[in-house]
Amino acid sequence: MKIMLDTCVWGGVRKVLTEAGHNVIWIGDWEQDPGDIEILTLAHKDRRILITLDKDFGELAVVHDYPHYGILRLVNLSTKQQAALSTAIIEKYGDELYAGAILTVDANRVRIRSRKT
């Protein structure tokens, strides 16, 4: 799957997801963070699932109706947990994400908000 990692996500997640066979871009490699709207726009344009710690992307998608190919928001996770849970969630819920779902994940649960049709 094609994935974009927000700057706030630990860069080691890229290595773990790449080793699992995914095509991953990490915004932390860029000279400058382009901002949330541009990140969401670029992820959508390139058909990438966005992984972030930032709740603002959900607001952009839900309240302001910005298009996306799925958003995975990680909440209160250690760096090690970010890598392990990102991999597991992508494997289990990748189809839902590509269909435009927004998943909020913490160590104890997964909440799924499917795209309105």
BELGI-V628658 format. One line per field, one symbol per residue. psi: psi as a letter, one per 30 degrees, with the letter a starting at -180 (. if undefined). Layout:
BEGIN
psi = ???
END
This chain:
BEGIN
psi = lkkkklefkkffeeeeeefggljkkkffflekkfleeeeeeeeeeghkkkklfkffeeeeeeeghkllhkkjkkkhkleeeeeeeeeeeeeegeeeeffgljkkkafflkkkjlkk.
END
